[in-house]
């Protein structure tokens, strides 16, 4: 089912006003109700409200387009809004255009591009701006306050059409991104939410539609080890460190059980182990999917009961509204179960102030039209694009270009003058755009030829004009790559090569070009551009991801040296041959050499790459040296555990260690030895002791530091031992390997730390 057809079905199945109206639940006519008394504790207010509802009213509040309750002064509310990298109009809860005060909002780079900045403070800052604009639109009656973002699934397979929405393939980075962006969206007051974020899609969801298998029918067979070591990591961080207000369960099954019907995942892990303070929502029509498509239950009433008893609080879709009452009548479910679900959703609404009266009388009530598409927000979108763009190749060096030497630039390619392509999916209406050719034209004169009319590039009809432009120019910029017709939700890629005849166009233009040829790639996923990497006439390669509304300015600023690139790849770029031995349906992260399975992501894959995870170069040079770092770290037990966990001396269970007492501070001197100021992205990896089930290496820390030419900065790198130097065994138990852990700083500097067992004294 496509998202559009689902929305149409949802609107037809049961009556709803269709408006994205704020829930001004308390006013002078009903403020005698206890749930309107803002001086009372929220749990008391929530229980009072729920206690006044009929069963039928309660059931119609279990779905995303919740009904009016006029006798209590409560208006209907649309829960479904999106804010992946700006306030989106994908969900029905947000309205732009005629009849509203908002014609657009700031569209930041797609998440995969922002992730390439490896800058957690930037991620949080973007979240604050997005929530400013969201609150402003809520105050103006054009949006809700519950946003089902961010997407923190692991970018496991390079073909995944939604990989662009994620922070990449590393679970530590994905978790850090989740916590940072959520803090920006929600604020840092646990009792009061600016907006309510949602980490999705839980769990092991990273296949949409590949080779006849779609997300509605896929059963992800995942080991306990991979679940704990990879797939669950960003969700756990999102809940425990980001304090997210919501988690969304996914369409797929995990080991034969739909995630939205699995009490071990929902009640056991999310709410039990991680202590979610918020609600659990289904992906849209997930409950219907596991009944209609997966045939997981015999009757729809059983499906509704399974979801609510498993811990689902809100259904995006009509299913619970249609079948919950019958489930109660059949004694599959109780009204108390429904009350327990509503407590979680109503509590979040109250934390948002939605039962506190008019928005103008609340915190953030001053935000309005002037706070959307502001100059400062536009500047942050530009800065985010600059930090996320990655320089992959620079022969000569040929970059940056010079306005004195390169007075005429040929700008060629199907992505050279695009707008919507730059913001990727789950976006809204941008405040405005600067395309690549427009950005370059701010520096010098241009000749523009598309070369191909679309990224499909099925014809060479326009190639001659592109070659002719390259012959005239002092330098040639080819802006190529992908767009949503190649990779998107419900559209996984079939290969990693550039589509159609793009490679032919690039090669022919490079042969014709009078000056240096630079290839700029827009894409969410990796592309096998081995031909360009090795081509002597292609002087530079830049990956821009989907760089947002100001992508053209940012690309031009990198090309002409106004910005020194500092982005690093957040995913491995595999060769096309990788796909033959790695079906998307195989979820194992670790390699299986006996069966020719190469493993996944830089943590477990050891085969050839086009560009490795973390690759990215600068216009200057940075060198590292270790200023101070411990060589030995004692790992104390908590005093209650002995024996089985340490008897071999090889490892200690994390739950048996005094984790609050084990942290490593490494001080690294980073010197800029080049002639240009630059911002350095320091990535620190760890290799564990041999003979463990740990990854080959694991990113344990990342820091961003600006260093003027010729100067040096000392960077403190804190490494939490239990979080980052641990590994998960085959039973899903996280342990700290005892022995030598090797830290890697850049390409050449390493430092070894020996972890040693220390018996507790108390």
Secondary structure, DSSP 4 states (H G I P E B T S, - for coil): --HHHHHHHHHHHS-------------TTTTTSGGG-TTS-HHHHHHHHHHTS-HHHHHTTSBSEEPPBGGGTB--EE--BB-SSS-BSSSTT---STTSS-S-B--PPPHHHHHTT--HHHHHHHHHHHHHHHHHHHHTTS--SBB---B-----STT-TTGGGSS-S-HHHHHHHHHHHHHHHH-S-TTS-SSB--EEEETT---SEETTEETTT-EE---HHHIIIIITHHHHHHHHTT--SEEEE-SSEETTEEGGG-TIIIIIIIIIIS---SEEEESTTHHHHHHHTS--SSSHHHHHHHHHHHT--BBSSSHHHHHHHHHHHTTSS-HHHHHHHHHHHHHHHHHTTTTSS-GGGSTTTT--GGGSS-HHHHHHHHHHHHHH-EEEEESTT--S--TTT--EEEEESTTTT-SGGGG-SS---BS----HHHHHHTTSEEEEE-SSSSTT----TTHHHHHHHHHHSSEEEEEEE--TTTSBTTB--S-SSPSTTHHHHHHHHHHH-SSEEEEEEE-SS----HHHHH-TTEEEEEE--S--TTHHHHHHHHHTTSS------SS-EE-GGGGGG--TT----S-BGGGTB--SHHHH--S-EEE-TT--B-SS-EEEEEEE--SEEEEEB-SS--STTTTTSSEEEGGGB-GGG-EEEEEEEEEE-SSS-EEEEEEEEEE--SSSSS-S-EEEEEEEEEE-TT-EEEEEEEEEHHHHSEEE-TTS-EEEE-EEEEEEETTTEEEEEEEEEE----
